[in-house]
Amino acid sequence: ATAVLIGAHALLVHAAFWFPPLGGVLKGRPSQLVKDGEIDWRAMRRHGVGRGDLDQALRRAGQVDTQAVQAVFLERSGDISVILRA
């Protein structure tokens, strides 16, 4: 059973590499949580990201307020990326 799981994983990894649309289906797509300083509460709720998670990502970027950022994304890996205003 373990060998089958390892084989299936290897097959899906290679398929996702060679066929990028399949990678989006298997691994998901980034989702924008904040745009121009405004929080998209619907996206936050859909992805299970709480205000505490967002605040932590902002602090890591050296900010304390969403008004100071241009955008925040929930990445495919589960990390939260913050893009500061120029």
C-alpha positions as a Python dict, from the first residue, in 0.01 Angstrom:
ca = {
    (1, 'A'): (0, 0, 0),
    (2, 'T'): (287, 236, 80),
    (3, 'A'): (450, 172, -256),
    (4, 'V'): (121, 246, -435),
    (5, 'L'): (88, 578, -250),
    (6, 'I'): (448, 675, -327),
    (7, 'G'): (400, 580, -693),
    (8, 'A'): (74, 775, -719),
    (9, 'H'): (237, 1079, -560),
    (10, 'A'): (533, 1064, -799),
    (11, 'L'): (298, 1030, -1097),
    (12, 'L'): (87, 1328, -990),
    (13, 'V'): (396, 1544, -920),
    (14, 'H'): (532, 1478, -1269),
    (15, 'A'): (192, 1529, -1431),
    (16, 'A'): (149, 1862, -1251),
    (17, 'F'): (494, 1972, -1368),
    (18, 'W'): (434, 1887, -1733),
    (19, 'F'): (71, 2006, -1743),
    (20, 'P'): (44, 2336, -1548),
    (21, 'P'): (-339, 2349, -1555),
    (22, 'L'): (-341, 2016, -1370),
    (23, 'G'): (-105, 2168, -1113),
    (24, 'G'): (-362, 2439, -1043),
    (25, 'V'): (-629, 2176, -987),
    (26, 'L'): (-412, 1956, -764),
    (27, 'K'): (-228, 2224, -568),
    (28, 'G'): (-475, 2512, -577),
    (29, 'R'): (-425, 2875, -672),
    (30, 'P'): (-318, 3181, -474),
    (31, 'S'): (-606, 3381, -328),
    (32, 'Q'): (-608, 3756, -261),
    (33, 'L'): (-710, 3838, 95),
    (34, 'V'): (-643, 4215, 95),
    (35, 'K'): (-662, 4454, -198),
    (36, 'D'): (-557, 4820, -165),
    (37, 'G'): (-575, 4797, 213),
    (38, 'E'): (-930, 4652, 221),
    (39, 'I'): (-979, 4307, 370),
    (40, 'D'): (-1184, 4060, 164),
    (41, 'W'): (-1368, 3894, 452),
    (42, 'R'): (-1540, 3650, 217),
    (43, 'A'): (-1203, 3517, 92),
    (44, 'M'): (-1072, 3506, 449),
    (45, 'R'): (-1373, 3300, 562),
    (46, 'R'): (-1359, 3072, 255),
    (47, 'H'): (-996, 2981, 326),
    (48, 'G'): (-1021, 2967, 704),
    (49, 'V'): (-780, 3255, 762),
    (50, 'G'): (-851, 3444, 1083),
    (51, 'R'): (-772, 3803, 1168),
    (52, 'G'): (-491, 3681, 1394),
    (53, 'D'): (-327, 3500, 1100),
    (54, 'L'): (-350, 3814, 889),
    (55, 'D'): (-210, 4032, 1169),
    (56, 'Q'): (83, 3792, 1214),
    (57, 'A'): (168, 3810, 843),
    (58, 'L'): (149, 4191, 855),
    (59, 'R'): (385, 4203, 1155),
    (60, 'R'): (632, 3978, 976),
    (61, 'A'): (629, 4232, 691),
    (62, 'G'): (693, 4514, 939),
    (63, 'Q'): (339, 4656, 924),
    (64, 'V'): (57, 4676, 1177),
    (65, 'D'): (-229, 4802, 959),
    (66, 'T'): (-382, 4673, 636),
    (67, 'Q'): (-400, 5031, 504),
    (68, 'A'): (-21, 5024, 469),
    (69, 'V'): (-23, 4732, 223),
    (70, 'Q'): (-119, 4703, -140),
    (71, 'A'): (-214, 4336, -131),
    (72, 'V'): (-202, 4019, 78),
    (73, 'F'): (-218, 3673, -78),
    (74, 'L'): (-274, 3326, 62),
    (75, 'E'): (-25, 3124, -143),
    (76, 'R'): (-65, 2766, -265),
    (77, 'S'): (178, 2653, 5),
    (78, 'G'): (-40, 2805, 279),
    (79, 'D'): (200, 3094, 341),
    (80, 'I'): (65, 3448, 350),
    (81, 'S'): (250, 3702, 132),
    (82, 'V'): (230, 4076, 194),
    (83, 'I'): (299, 4330, -80),
    (84, 'L'): (373, 4676, 58),
    (85, 'R'): (260, 4999, -106),
    (86, 'A'): (523, 5162, -323),
}
